Amino acid sequence: MKVILRQDVEKIGLRGEVVEVARGFARNFLLPRKLAEHATPARVAELEKVNAHRALHEAQSFEQAQEISQRLGQTELRFDVKAGDTGVLFGSVTATDVADTLWEKHKIRVDRKKIELADPIKRIGRYEIPIELFADVVVPVRTLVIPEGGELPPEVEEEPIAPEEAEPVEPVEPVEGEADVEEVAELSDEALEAAIAAAEQPETPVPVEELEGEEDVPEDAFDRAVDAAIDAVSDEESQERN
C-alpha cells in the first residue's frame, strides 16, 4: 500500500515521501497516528509540484554549491528540545528538521536526502552534520541540540598529555678483554708496531688438558701484545722516576 508520510518515520522515510508499506502497518499504525495519508493521484501530483519548486532553490551548479557552502560554513543551527535528566530527548532531531530550519531561518534550501544523518539525533550535544550540496561539495554544519530552558555545558579543551620522563640510560660497562683506548693511544709508535707484529705471529696451540677447569677465555694475541707493551712502557716510566 502506498502512503505519503506526513512526518519523518524512522526506518520508513522522510516527510513528504511516497512510500510502500504493508496494509496492516498503514491502517493500524501510520494512519491512526496521522503519520501518513493515502497516496491518491491528486495528492501525489501536488507533492511533485512542491518538490519541483523546492529544487529550484537548491544548488544547480558547482559554483552555486560553493557559494552556499561558504554560508553554511558560518551557520550554526540550534534546536531547543525537551530532554530528560540524562540528556535523552523526548523525541528526535531528523534530517527534515535540519532542512526546514535551514530554509526558515537562513533561506538555504538543501535536499533532505543529501543530509548525511544516518539516524535521528536522540541526545543533547554538539554535532557536525555533513550536507552534500553538489557533486564533490560537502560541508559540515555545526548543530546544537539543547535542552529546553537550559544550555549545553561549555566545551572543555583537552590539555596535551605531558610526555613521560625518559628513563635514565644506564652506562654501558666495557666488555672484558677489550684494550683501553686511552692506554693504546699513549703507546709509542715503536711499542704499537711491536704489538701489531706480535699479533700477526701464529699462536701456539694450547693443550686441551691445560684448558680443562679454566673459566676465563684466553685473550687473543693482539690484546696480549698490547697489554705487554703497556706493561713495558709502565716499567720504563717507573725506572726513570726511580
C-alpha positions as a printed NumPy array, in Angstrom:
array([[  0.   ,   0.   ,   0.   ],
       [  1.333,   3.457,  -0.926],
       [  1.103,   6.332,   1.533],
       [  2.521,   9.842,   1.798],
       [  4.41 ,  10.428,   5.017],
       [  3.329,  13.479,   6.97 ],
       [  6.261,  13.191,   9.363],
       [  9.645,  11.551,   9.347],
       [  9.279,   7.925,  10.381],
       [ 12.45 ,   6.132,  11.383],
       [ 13.389,   3.276,   9.074],
       [ 10.469,   4.179,   6.772],
       [ 11.171,   7.563,   5.177],
       [ 11.096,  11.347,   5.36 ],
       [  8.151,  13.684,   5.454],
       [  6.564,  14.185,   2.035],
       [  7.908,  10.954,   0.555],
       [  5.675,   8.405,  -1.099],
       [  6.472,   5.013,   0.405],
       [  5.206,   1.471,   0.033],
       [  4.243,  -0.188,   3.329],
       [  2.243,  -3.18 ,   4.485],
       [ -1.512,  -2.54 ,   4.52 ],
       [ -1.82 ,  -3.568,   8.155],
       [  1.045,  -1.314,   9.208],
       [ -0.585,   1.646,   7.45 ],
       [ -4.064,   1.05 ,   8.847],
       [ -3.046,   0.12 ,  12.38 ],
       [ -0.115,   2.482,  12.936],
       [  0.63 ,   5.196,  10.366],
       [ -2.879,   6.382,   9.502],
       [ -4.38 ,   6.377,  13.038],
       [ -1.4  ,   8.348,  14.38 ],
       [ -1.619,  10.771,  11.445],
       [  1.936,   9.937,  10.433],
       [  0.801,   9.329,   6.845],
       [ -2.056,   9.821,   4.432],
       [ -3.373,   7.903,   1.456],
       [ -1.321,   8.442,  -1.688],
       [ -4.119,   9.494,  -4.018],
       [ -3.193,  10.528,  -7.573],
       [ -4.168,  14.147,  -6.849],
       [ -2.027,  14.363,  -3.7  ],
       [  0.945,  12.738,  -5.428],
       [  0.737,  15.245,  -8.318],
       [  0.533,  18.136,  -5.869],
       [  3.521,  16.809,  -3.964],
       [  5.57 ,  16.555,  -7.157],
       [  4.91 ,  20.231,  -7.935],
       [  6.02 ,  21.235,  -4.438],
       [  9.236,  19.215,  -4.738],
       [  9.989,  20.718,  -8.171],
       [  9.542,  24.221,  -6.781],
       [ 11.879,  23.452,  -3.865],
       [ 14.506,  22.054,  -6.187],
       [ 14.748,  25.42 ,  -7.94 ],
       [ 16.192,  26.917,  -4.761],
       [ 18.82 ,  24.228,  -4.377],
       [ 22.327,  24.443,  -5.861],
       [ 22.114,  23.907,  -9.618],
       [ 25.838,  24.094, -10.349],
       [ 29.213,  23.621,  -8.724],
       [ 29.684,  27.379,  -8.401],
       [ 26.335,  27.822,  -6.636],
       [ 27.186,  24.951,  -4.317],
       [ 30.481,  26.621,  -3.429],
       [ 28.672,  29.862,  -2.554],
       [ 26.139,  28.035,  -0.391],
       [ 28.891,  26.039,   1.299],
       [ 30.561,  29.266,   2.429],
       [ 27.299,  30.41 ,   4.013],
       [ 26.725,  27.04 ,   5.666],
       [ 30.265,  27.032,   6.997],
       [ 29.38 ,  30.124,   9.042],
       [ 25.956,  28.816,  10.09 ],
       [ 25.126,  27.296,  13.45 ],
       [ 21.802,  25.513,  13.896],
       [ 20.142,  25.414,  17.284],
       [ 17.377,  23.088,  18.406],
       [ 15.775,  23.637,  21.821],
       [ 14.12 ,  20.326,  22.662],
       [ 12.595,  18.559,  25.617],
       [ 15.047,  16.175,  27.244],
       [ 15.382,  14.108,  30.394],
       [ 17.942,  14.47 ,  33.145],
       [ 20.275,  12.05 ,  31.357],
       [ 20.228,  14.105,  28.141],
       [ 17.952,  11.755,  26.18 ],
       [ 15.427,  13.638,  24.027],
       [ 11.663,  13.23 ,  24.261],
       [ 11.614,  12.823,  20.506],
       [ 14.427,  13.353,  17.992],
       [ 16.027,  15.763,  15.533],
       [ 15.748,  14.462,  11.985],
       [ 17.109,  15.383,   8.563],
       [ 13.784,  17.076,   7.798],
       [ 14.138,  19.241,  10.909],
       [ 17.586,  20.312,   9.73 ],
       [ 16.368,  21.112,   6.208],
       [ 13.323,  23.03 ,   7.479],
       [ 15.399,  25.092,   9.914],
       [ 17.926,  25.977,   7.222],
       [ 15.134,  27.262,   4.997],
       [ 13.044,  29.009,   7.644],
       [ 15.91 ,  30.793,   9.437],
       [ 18.639,  31.065,   6.822],
       [ 16.777,  30.77 ,   3.498],
       [ 19.082,  27.975,   2.383],
       [ 17.366,  25.115,   0.596],
       [ 19.014,  21.693,   0.685],
       [ 17.81 ,  18.267,  -0.339],
       [ 16.866,  16.345,   2.8  ],
       [ 18.185,  13.163,   1.227],
       [ 21.626,  14.776,   0.961],
       [ 21.798,  15.451,   4.699],
       [ 24.115,  12.718,   5.954],
       [ 22.315,  11.84 ,   9.161],
       [ 22.229,   8.058,   9.389],
       [ 19.966,   8.063,  12.455],
       [ 17.901,  10.805,  14.105],
       [ 19.655,  12.662,  16.921],
       [ 18.296,  11.497,  20.269],
       [ 20.661,  13.121,  22.758],
       [ 21.607,  16.695,  23.568],
       [ 25.038,  17.777,  22.441],
       [ 27.103,  19.388,  19.709],
       [ 27.08 ,  17.806,  16.273],
       [ 28.729,  18.298,  12.893],
       [ 26.208,  17.227,  10.234],
       [ 27.648,  16.803,   6.705],
       [ 25.429,  18.08 ,   3.876],
       [ 26.114,  17.294,   0.222],
       [ 25.219,  20.37 ,  -1.847],
       [ 26.557,  19.141,  -5.169],
       [ 28.927,  16.546,  -6.525],
       [ 32.191,  16.838,  -4.532],
       [ 30.784,  19.687,  -2.421],
       [ 30.116,  18.557,   1.138],
       [ 30.056,  20.954,   4.085],
       [ 29.688,  20.095,   7.808],
       [ 27.066,  22.204,   9.582],
       [ 27.561,  22.853,  13.286],
       [ 24.378,  21.872,  15.111],
       [ 23.489,  22.366,  18.774],
       [ 20.814,  20.232,  20.384],
       [ 19.982,  21.982,  23.655],
       [ 17.609,  21.031,  26.489],
       [ 14.577,  23.316,  26.584],
       [ 15.193,  26.163,  29.021],
       [ 18.844,  25.221,  29.526],
       [ 22.24 ,  25.391,  27.92 ],
       [ 24.952,  22.958,  26.983],
       [ 27.996,  22.767,  29.259],
       [ 30.982,  24.692,  27.893],
       [ 33.36 ,  22.844,  25.666],
       [ 36.454,  21.726,  27.526],
       [ 39.662,  21.606,  25.57 ],
       [ 41.735,  18.608,  26.415],
       [ 45.13 ,  19.519,  27.826],
       [ 48.038,  17.988,  25.957],
       [ 49.391,  14.975,  27.713],
       [ 52.882,  15.649,  29.046],
       [ 55.43 ,  13.239,  27.649],
       [ 56.626,  10.689,  30.143],
       [ 60.003,  11.37 ,  31.658],
       [ 62.665,   9.465,  29.867],
       [ 64.24 ,   6.745,  31.924],
       [ 67.908,   7.348,  32.673],
       [ 70.206,   5.448,  30.396],
       [ 72.412,   3.075,  32.303],
       [ 76.105,   3.361,  31.431],
       [ 77.365,   0.518,  29.293],
       [ 80.04 ,  -1.464,  31.036],
       [ 83.137,  -2.193,  28.972],
       [ 83.376,  -5.681,  27.564],
       [ 86.014,  -7.834,  29.194],
       [ 89.138,  -8.368,  27.119],
       [ 88.907,  -5.073,  25.2  ],
       [ 92.043,  -2.893,  25.373],
       [ 91.636,   0.516,  26.947],
       [ 91.513,   3.068,  24.11 ],
       [ 93.321,   5.787,  26.055],
       [ 96.116,   3.431,  27.05 ],
       [ 96.58 ,   2.274,  23.455],
       [ 96.679,   5.888,  22.29 ],
       [ 99.52 ,   6.64 ,  24.751],
       [101.762,   3.909,  23.304],
       [104.738,   4.999,  21.25 ],
       [104.872,   4.117,  17.578],
       [107.596,   1.513,  18.254],
       [105.555,  -0.166,  21.006],
       [102.419,  -0.207,  18.853],
       [104.282,  -1.684,  15.882],
       [105.714,  -4.337,  18.161],
       [102.236,  -5.174,  19.413],
       [100.889,  -5.486,  15.866],
       [103.833,  -7.658,  14.817],
       [103.305,  -9.924,  17.809],
       [ 99.59 , -10.251,  16.939],
       [100.491, -11.41 ,  13.432],
       [102.598, -14.258,  14.794],
       [100.786, -17.618,  14.752],
       [ 99.542, -18.662,  18.161],
       [100.94 , -21.722,  19.827],
       [ 98.03 , -24.099,  20.337],
       [ 97.199, -24.621,  23.98 ],
       [ 96.907, -28.23 ,  25.058],
       [ 93.39 , -29.325,  25.809],
       [ 94.488, -30.573,  29.248],
       [ 95.522, -27.048,  30.265],
       [ 92.156, -25.611,  29.222],
       [ 90.143, -28.002,  31.362],
       [ 88.831, -26.364,  34.508],
       [ 89.629, -22.824,  33.342],
       [ 86.627, -20.479,  33.288],
       [ 88.167, -17.452,  31.517],
       [ 88.502, -17.488,  27.763],
       [ 92.125, -16.716,  26.691],
       [ 92.684, -13.277,  25.248],
       [ 93.651, -13.081,  21.621],
       [ 97.184, -12.349,  20.529],
       [ 96.669,  -8.693,  19.824],
       [ 95.228,  -7.973,  23.284],
       [ 98.078,  -9.844,  24.955],
       [100.628,  -7.974,  22.89 ],
       [ 99.058,  -4.608,  23.719],
       [ 98.959,  -5.472,  27.412],
       [102.611,  -6.49 ,  27.293],
       [103.567,  -3.271,  25.539],
       [101.649,  -1.206,  28.09 ],
       [103.367,  -3.063,  30.943],
       [106.752,  -2.456,  29.316],
       [106.089,   1.269,  28.99 ],
       [104.913,   1.408,  32.595],
       [108.083,  -0.39 ,  33.765],
       [110.268,   2.053,  31.821],
       [108.461,   5.048,  33.327],
       [108.821,   3.584,  36.835],
       [112.577,   3.03 ,  36.32 ],
       [113.033,   6.6  ,  35.051],
       [111.232,   8.023,  38.088],
       [113.415,   5.889,  40.425]])
